[in-house]
Amino acid sequence: MRILILGGYGVFGGRLAELLSDIAEIELIICGRDFSRAEAFCARYRGQARARPLALDRAEIVAGLRAQRPNLVVDASGPFQDYGTNRYRVISACIDAGIDYLDFADAADFVFGVPQFDAQAKDARIFILSGISSFPVLTAAVLREMAKTMDIVSVKGGIAPSPYAGIGLNVMRAVVGYAGAPVKLRRHGVQSHGIGLAESMRFTIAVPGRLPLRNIRFSLVDVPDLQVIPPEHPSMTDIWMGAGPVPEILHRTLNLLAKARARLRLSSLEPFSRLFYAVLNRMRFGEHRGGMFVSAYGTTDGQDAERSWHLLAEGDDGPYIPSMAIEAIIRKLLTGHSSGGRSTVRGPRP
Ligand SMILES: NC(=O)c1ccc[n+]([C@@H]2O[C@H](COP(=O)([O-])OP(=O)(O)OC[C@H]3O[C@@H](n4cnc5c(N)ncnc54)[C@H](OP(=O)(O)O)[C@@H]3O)[C@@H](O)[C@H]2O)c1
């Protein structure tokens, strides 16, 4: 299987390549706009899978697919919030070329718009799966499990990365880009909006029998979960998802800037994303641990019910989690779950 990874030497594209390194039957085409970075990544790459570098801009995807003829494209580049008017360029190119497609999209509007390609993907006998990462795959899986024993009314969740996880520039651009901007979500039973990074809460991730994470501040992020999960749960009236980047002083600075942008109707803070990226990746102190939680309120047999799911990721484990859903799909494809005739276009479902 030849897999073309757009953003293959980025933080999460690179981690995906590492997770697949024990599979001899695959060839990875590690792409990005900077050939020397792709080359350096491939030179460091160890394992049974083969990795080769390629300079390829997403804007040139049609020519890239024609020349490389991969069996699968993974878009790990982003930021998906900024894909502009022709935002489904990679998906359309894959449909035209008859190539399966997966992405890491964390932009709610992007993921929510993907089902429009359902019929075309079926005709081309391929699958197009969007948003295959922690947000919204893990949240959706946890809530489906909880929904077996309760009617879910309200959900809060969040991810707290380890300070040593290494945040990619494109993640930073996405987050800073919607700081202070309206974020669509479901609130009090109606479609509403919150303000990105301007609403916060605290939560302690605590797995029984394990040392809890410190109490963490989470702030509202614009992730697909907010739009793709409520339609799955008819009783759900509220959903809120947050991120808990540390150090908290930087997090609070972002909160203040987001509030100022919203109040003074300033333009996007995205030009500051390089600055935040540089500072956040230098200010690394505290425990090398991260986590995620999903907390739900609802009813079971007419009685109030509350459930929460906590995930602790020790040391370097955490940064691999966002890439594991795509890794699982690729492993499944290799064990004979062929894609042909299983055309699927869905937001949250791997
Ligand atoms: N849904 C989730 O839970 C979840 C979790 C993790 C990550 N993500 C998303 O995944 C994306 C990647 O995150 P990251 O932290 O890995 O970012 P990153 O470290 O900045 O990596 C981005 C990669 O994409 C490449 N790239 C950027 N623009 C490109 C273009 N036009 N054409 C081809 N390649 C391009 C970059 O290389 P060059 O700049 O040199 O081209 C780099 O290799 C982000 O959008 C992030 O939000 C989602």
The ligand as an SDF file (V2000), in Angstrom:
LIG
                    3D

 48 52  0  0  0  0  0  0  0  0999 V2000
   -8.7590   16.5110   15.1870 N   0  0  0  0  0  0  0  0  0  0  0  0
   -7.7850   16.4280   16.1030 C   0  0  0  0  0  0  0  0  0  0  0  0
   -7.9900   15.9950   17.2420 O   0  0  0  0  0  0  0  0  0  0  0  0
   -6.3790   16.8170   15.7180 C   0  0  0  0  0  0  0  0  0  0  0  0
   -5.3000   16.3980   16.4950 C   0  0  0  0  0  0  0  0  0  0  0  0
   -4.0250   16.7530   16.1000 C   0  0  0  0  0  0  0  0  0  0  0  0
   -3.8190   17.5310   14.9610 C   0  0  0  0  0  0  0  0  0  0  0  0
   -4.8850   17.9540   14.2320 N   0  0  0  0  0  0  0  0  0  0  0  0
   -4.7000   18.8070   13.0440 C   0  0  0  0  0  0  0  0  0  0  0  0
   -3.7090   18.2600   12.2110 O   0  0  0  0  0  0  0  0  0  0  0  0
   -3.0560   19.3060   11.4890 C   0  0  0  0  0  0  0  0  0  0  0  0
   -1.5410   19.1420   11.5840 C   0  0  0  0  0  0  0  0  0  0  0  0
   -1.1090   19.4340   12.9080 O   0  0  0  0  0  0  0  0  0  0  0  0
    0.4440   19.4050   13.2840 P   0  0  0  0  0  0  0  0  0  0  0  0
    0.5350   19.7390   14.7310 O   0  0  0  0  0  0  0  0  0  0  0  0
    1.0290   18.1140   12.8250 O   0  0  0  0  0  0  0  0  0  0  0  0
    0.9700   20.6320   12.4110 O   0  0  0  0  0  0  0  0  0  0  0  0
    2.4770   20.9180   11.9450 P   0  0  0  0  0  0  0  0  0  0  0  0
    3.4680   20.2770   12.8470 O   0  0  0  0  0  0  0  0  0  0  0  0
    2.5450   22.4000   11.7180 O   0  0  0  0  0  0  0  0  0  0  0  0
    2.5860   20.1510   10.5390 O   0  0  0  0  0  0  0  0  0  0  0  0
    1.9580   20.5690    9.3840 C   0  0  0  0  0  0  0  0  0  0  0  0
    2.6300   19.8720    8.2180 C   0  0  0  0  0  0  0  0  0  0  0  0
    1.9250   20.1820    7.0160 O   0  0  0  0  0  0  0  0  0  0  0  0
    2.8400   20.7180    6.0440 C   0  0  0  0  0  0  0  0  0  0  0  0
    2.0920   21.6880    5.2310 N   0  0  0  0  0  0  0  0  0  0  0  0
    1.6140   22.8920    5.6000 C   0  0  0  0  0  0  0  0  0  0  0  0
    0.9980   23.4840    4.5830 N   0  0  0  0  0  0  0  0  0  0  0  0
    1.0810   22.6280    3.5260 C   0  0  0  0  0  0  0  0  0  0  0  0
    0.6400   22.6810    2.1770 C   0  0  0  0  0  0  0  0  0  0  0  0
    0.0010   23.7450    1.6940 N   0  0  0  0  0  0  0  0  0  0  0  0
    0.8880   21.6280    1.3830 N   0  0  0  0  0  0  0  0  0  0  0  0
    1.5500   20.5390    1.8550 C   0  0  0  0  0  0  0  0  0  0  0  0
    2.0040   20.4350    3.1230 N   0  0  0  0  0  0  0  0  0  0  0  0
    1.7720   21.4780    3.9390 C   0  0  0  0  0  0  0  0  0  0  0  0
    3.9370   21.3390    6.8900 C   0  0  0  0  0  0  0  0  0  0  0  0
    5.1580   21.4700    6.1780 O   0  0  0  0  0  0  0  0  0  0  0  0
    5.5150   22.8120    5.3370 P   0  0  0  0  0  0  0  0  0  0  0  0
    4.9680   23.9880    6.1060 O   0  0  0  0  0  0  0  0  0  0  0  0
    7.0080   22.7780    5.2620 O   0  0  0  0  0  0  0  0  0  0  0  0
    4.8580   22.6320    4.0110 O   0  0  0  0  0  0  0  0  0  0  0  0
    4.0710   20.2950    7.9850 C   0  0  0  0  0  0  0  0  0  0  0  0
    4.7930   19.1810    7.5250 O   0  0  0  0  0  0  0  0  0  0  0  0
   -3.5550   20.6260   12.0930 C   0  0  0  0  0  0  0  0  0  0  0  0
   -4.5180   21.1920   11.2560 O   0  0  0  0  0  0  0  0  0  0  0  0
   -4.1620   20.1810   13.3890 C   0  0  0  0  0  0  0  0  0  0  0  0
   -5.1490   21.0660   13.8460 O   0  0  0  0  0  0  0  0  0  0  0  0
   -6.1580   17.5890   14.5810 C   0  0  0  0  0  0  0  0  0  0  0  0
  1  2  1  0
  2  3  2  0
  2  4  1  0
  4  5  1  0
  4 48  2  0
  5  6  2  0
  6  7  1  0
  7  8  2  0
  8  9  1  0
  8 48  1  0
  9 10  1  0
  9 46  1  0
 10 11  1  0
 11 12  1  0
 11 44  1  0
 12 13  1  0
 13 14  1  0
 14 15  2  0
 14 16  1  0
 14 17  1  0
 17 18  1  0
 18 19  2  0
 18 20  1  0
 18 21  1  0
 21 22  1  0
 22 23  1  0
 23 24  1  0
 23 42  1  0
 24 25  1  0
 25 26  1  0
 25 36  1  0
 26 27  1  0
 26 35  1  0
 27 28  2  0
 28 29  1  0
 29 30  1  0
 29 35  2  0
 30 31  1  0
 30 32  2  0
 32 33  1  0
 33 34  2  0
 34 35  1  0
 36 37  1  0
 36 42  1  0
 37 38  1  0
 38 39  2  0
 38 40  1  0
 38 41  1  0
 42 43  1  0
 44 45  1  0
 44 46  1  0
 46 47  1  0
M  CHG  2   8   1  16  -1
M  END
$$$$
